[in-house]
Amino acid sequence: MSGTNLDFFNVIDDEELSRPSYVHNNFNTTILISTYKNVDYIEECLDSIENQTFYKNEKNKFQVLVGVDGCPETFKKITQIKDKYRNLDVFNLEKNMGAYVALNTLIPHIKYDNIIVFGSDDVMMPTGIEALSKTDPKYDIVKFKYKVFVDNIENVVSNATAQAAGAIMIKKHVFDMCGGYHHNRFSCDYELLVRLSKFTTTLPINDYIFYYRAHQKSLTTLINKQERIAFDNMIRRTTYGRHNLKINPVVNKIIERCDTFK
């Protein structure tokens, strides 16, 4: 999900990518993560969030919402390690319905205005949130770059040339406006940004915010190519406007929940 490139409607020119730093009075964040069959990687992902330099200051409020998409093994793993983390809220979902339905299920539980959608097998760079905290707050969506790695983050095989589409920062009012993600199992990050493009402002930045894990079990490698092409073509043929901007999002059933809030 997080490695999908999307650069078809950047709303500012390249010169603005060399942007000044802004100081947010209250840059409080919610991180949304959907996960499925991810026992091997989820701990490294959560470690990277816990260890953010920005979160060392206790005045910077944050929450980490994790939707476990019908995978008891992954939920068990997280419950075993949860006490390592602050402000973690984990939702065990009834059945596997796809990453975007899991994200939709998390949206009503968002507390803070700055939302980072993140992949459960990826690793956030230590200063990732700090870099995002310096972006111009007037933008509804911030897109950023990533480095691709294999096995461990010391083994970077490429640097993305365009901003990610799946991993983004998005304002809470945008989800209020659009309802959430389409329920398809792939390309719904692309669909969301196309649906929103007429109604939001987007800031693409050149900062590398995270490491994208390339492996054989990732969604990108498992999906049927022809099905993806057909869905993407459907998106391109759709005329989005006020009449179809907001959807009634499909959600999963929460069967269990644990958190580390004090």
C-alpha positions as MATLAB code, in Angstrom:
seq = 'MSGTNLDFFNVIDDEELSRPSYVHNNFNTTILISTYKNVDYIEECLDSIENQTFYKNEKNKFQVLVGVDGCPETFKKITQIKDKYRNLDVFNLEKNMGAYVALNTLIPHIKYDNIIVFGSDDVMMPTGIEALSKTDPKYDIVKFKYKVFVDNIENVVSNATAQAAGAIMIKKHVFDMCGGYHHNRFSCDYELLVRLSKFTTTLPINDYIFYYRAHQKSLTTLINKQERIAFDNMIRRTTYGRHNLKINPVVNKIIERCDTFK';
ca = [
       0.000    0.000    0.000;
       2.552    2.587    1.093;
       4.842    2.256   -1.895;
       2.315    3.283   -4.533;
       3.491    6.336   -6.476;
       1.091    9.121   -7.345;
       2.198   12.387   -8.879;
      -0.593   13.325  -11.255;
      -2.112   16.256   -9.378;
       0.527   17.998   -7.309;
      -1.034   21.364   -6.674;
       2.155   23.378   -6.162;
       5.157   23.728   -8.403;
       8.566   22.160   -7.798;
      10.086   25.385   -6.501;
       7.841   25.205   -3.456;
       9.298   21.820   -2.563;
      12.221   23.767   -1.067;
       9.882   25.109    1.541;
      10.409   27.120    4.734;
       9.811   25.457    8.088;
       6.619   26.226    9.967;
       5.983   26.005   13.683;
       2.679   24.362   14.619;
       1.222   25.459   17.935;
      -0.367   22.045   18.466;
       1.006   19.398   16.144;
      -0.764   16.414   17.688;
      -0.868   13.251   15.626;
      -2.811   10.063   15.061;
      -1.084    7.220   13.238;
      -3.347    4.732   11.433;
      -2.024    1.235   10.713;
      -3.818   -1.764    9.235;
      -2.078   -5.120    9.534;
      -2.578   -8.723    8.442;
      -0.272  -11.745    8.795;
       2.513   -9.487    9.985;
       4.000  -11.196   13.014;
       7.514  -10.834   11.592;
       7.485   -7.075   10.974;
       4.954   -5.332   13.207;
       7.339   -4.914   16.145;
       9.952   -3.074   14.090;
       7.221   -0.815   12.715;
       5.880    0.055   16.178;
       9.407    0.490   17.560;
      10.120    3.064   14.872;
       7.047    5.073   15.883;
       7.755    4.869   19.606;
      11.312    6.108   18.987;
      10.369    9.244   17.059;
      12.430   12.243   18.143;
       9.282   14.390   18.094;
       7.605   12.176   20.678;
      10.422   12.605   23.188;
       8.713   15.843   24.161;
       5.723   14.764   26.255;
       3.852   17.911   25.260;
       3.485   16.468   21.741;
       0.384   14.322   21.970;
      -0.108   11.279   19.763;
      -2.019    8.031   19.438;
      -1.271    4.902   17.406;
      -4.350    3.055   16.131;
      -3.782   -0.467   14.793;
      -6.477   -2.495   13.040;
      -5.636   -6.215   12.964;
      -7.502   -7.459    9.902;
      -8.728  -10.904   10.943;
      -5.367  -12.356   11.985;
      -5.280  -13.814   15.531;
      -1.521  -14.458   15.344;
      -0.723  -10.814   14.695;
      -3.109   -9.626   17.425;
      -1.487  -12.046   19.892;
       1.966  -10.769   18.928;
       0.974   -7.166   19.556;
      -0.618   -7.974   22.920;
       2.653   -9.632   23.959;
       4.742   -6.532   23.173;
       2.220   -3.725   23.727;
       3.712   -2.494   26.998;
       6.773   -1.268   25.109;
       4.653    1.481   23.581;
       2.832    4.615   24.643;
      -0.641    5.575   23.449;
      -1.218    2.356   21.508;
      -4.790    1.280   20.748;
      -5.206   -2.105   19.041;
      -8.430   -3.382   17.474;
      -8.865   -7.078   16.698;
     -11.241   -7.246   13.723;
     -13.603  -10.136   13.100;
     -12.496  -11.241    9.639;
     -10.102  -10.354    6.867;
     -11.795   -7.670    4.769;
      -8.760   -5.802    3.465;
      -6.505   -2.969    4.594;
      -8.836   -0.153    3.586;
     -11.834   -1.536    5.460;
      -9.564   -1.869    8.506;
      -8.564    1.787    8.140;
     -12.223    2.798    7.849;
     -12.898    0.953   11.103;
     -10.205    3.005   12.843;
     -11.327    6.430   11.572;
     -14.090    7.003   14.197;
     -11.467    6.553   16.944;
      -9.151    9.332   15.714;
      -8.416   11.988   18.353;
      -6.021   14.364   16.634;
      -6.057   16.552   13.564;
      -2.855   15.385   11.848;
      -3.280   11.803   10.665;
      -0.439    9.706    9.267;
      -1.524    6.583    7.389;
       1.316    4.086    7.627;
       2.206    0.555    6.513;
       2.623   -2.128    9.168;
       5.694   -3.670    7.547;
       7.446   -0.334    6.990;
       9.839    1.556    9.264;
       9.561    5.250   10.070;
      12.770    7.262   10.072;
      13.584    8.659   13.543;
      12.923   12.270   12.497;
       9.911   11.486   10.284;
       7.228   13.082   12.456;
       9.521   15.987   13.264;
       9.895   16.722    9.545;
       6.127   16.568    9.034;
       5.598   18.929   11.972;
       7.440   21.642   10.028;
       5.175   21.596    6.972;
       2.753   24.407    6.183;
      -0.447   23.636    8.158;
      -2.701   25.173    5.509;
      -2.486   22.038    3.336;
      -5.031   19.244    3.716;
      -2.704   16.468    2.535;
       1.069   16.086    2.682;
       2.818   13.502    0.505;
       6.413   12.466    1.095;
       9.155   10.184   -0.175;
      10.596    6.911    1.058;
      13.566    4.598    0.700;
      13.098    0.977   -0.396;
      14.911   -1.703    1.600;
      15.241   -5.480    1.632;
      15.593   -7.474    4.876;
      16.888   -4.571    7.019;
      17.062   -0.796    6.752;
      20.830   -0.925    6.273;
      20.150   -2.555    2.910;
      18.499    0.286    0.973;
      18.108   -0.697   -2.668;
      16.544    2.485   -4.051;
      15.229    5.950   -3.218;
      11.743    6.779   -4.418;
      11.659    9.430   -7.126;
       8.045   10.380   -6.394;
       5.965   10.753   -3.265;
       4.061    7.821   -1.793;
       0.277    7.591   -2.128;
      -0.549    4.989    0.504;
       1.483    6.542    3.309;
       0.371   10.162    3.648;
      -0.459   12.812    6.204;
      -4.062   13.945    6.006;
      -6.191   16.317    8.093;
      -9.057   14.904   10.132;
     -11.608   17.174    8.481;
     -10.805   15.529    5.143;
     -11.990   12.142    6.402;
     -15.048   13.893    7.844;
     -15.693   15.336    4.384;
     -15.177   12.165    2.308;
     -16.251    9.366    4.668;
     -13.178    7.207    4.213;
     -11.736    4.681    1.797;
     -13.400    2.604   -0.907;
     -13.695   -1.022    0.251;
     -11.717   -2.611   -2.595;
      -8.630   -4.588   -1.498;
      -6.167   -2.539   -3.552;
      -5.659    0.894   -5.160;
      -8.004    2.623   -2.721;
      -5.289    5.072   -1.710;
      -5.221    6.127   -5.367;
      -9.033    6.278   -5.504;
      -9.181    8.407   -2.360;
      -6.712   10.989   -3.663;
      -8.448   11.215   -7.035;
     -11.843   11.607   -5.333;
     -10.433   14.368   -3.117;
      -8.349   16.181   -5.713;
     -10.926   18.880   -6.538;
     -11.699   19.622   -2.909;
      -8.356   19.561   -1.082;
      -4.910   21.123   -1.265;
      -1.888   18.826   -1.440;
       1.718   19.520   -0.519;
       4.351   17.129   -1.944;
       7.662   17.313   -0.091;
      11.068   15.876   -0.920;
      11.790   14.626    2.605;
      12.342   10.891    3.026;
      10.046    9.985    5.919;
      10.124    6.184    6.008;
      11.682    2.962    4.778;
       9.445    0.827    2.555;
       9.972   -2.906    2.990;
      10.130   -4.828   -0.299;
       9.218   -8.480    0.216;
       7.301  -11.261   -1.507;
       4.294  -11.153    0.835;
       3.501   -7.474    0.343;
       0.113   -6.567   -1.113;
       1.784   -4.951   -4.105;
       3.302   -8.276   -5.168;
       0.234  -10.441   -4.448;
      -2.581   -8.623   -6.225;
      -3.836   -9.649   -9.652;
      -2.352   -7.204  -12.150;
      -5.345   -7.274  -14.505;
      -7.787   -6.650  -11.660;
      -5.718   -3.693  -10.557;
      -5.613   -2.238  -14.075;
      -9.401   -2.614  -14.366;
     -10.010   -0.871  -11.026;
      -7.566    1.939  -11.848;
      -9.281    2.461  -15.206;
     -12.645    2.648  -13.448;
     -11.246    5.399  -11.224;
      -9.962    7.334  -14.243;
     -13.360    7.102  -15.964;
     -15.271    8.324  -12.916;
     -16.233   11.980  -12.721;
     -15.912   12.947   -9.076;
     -17.907   15.830   -7.650;
     -19.973   16.838   -4.644;
     -22.505   14.125   -5.489;
     -20.039   11.260   -4.953;
     -17.334   12.816   -2.768;
     -18.617   11.343    0.502;
     -19.137    7.606    0.750;
     -20.748    5.413    3.373;
     -17.612    3.498    4.375;
     -17.577   -0.259    4.804;
     -16.226   -1.196    8.241;
     -15.289   -4.378   10.054;
     -16.589   -5.671   13.398;
     -14.344   -5.098   16.417;
     -14.217   -8.283   18.518;
     -11.454   -7.330   20.954;
      -9.479   -4.256   21.917;
      -6.456   -3.432   24.061;
      -4.601   -0.217   24.708;
      -1.721    1.296   26.666;
      -3.241    4.662   27.515;
      -2.683    5.753   31.098;
];
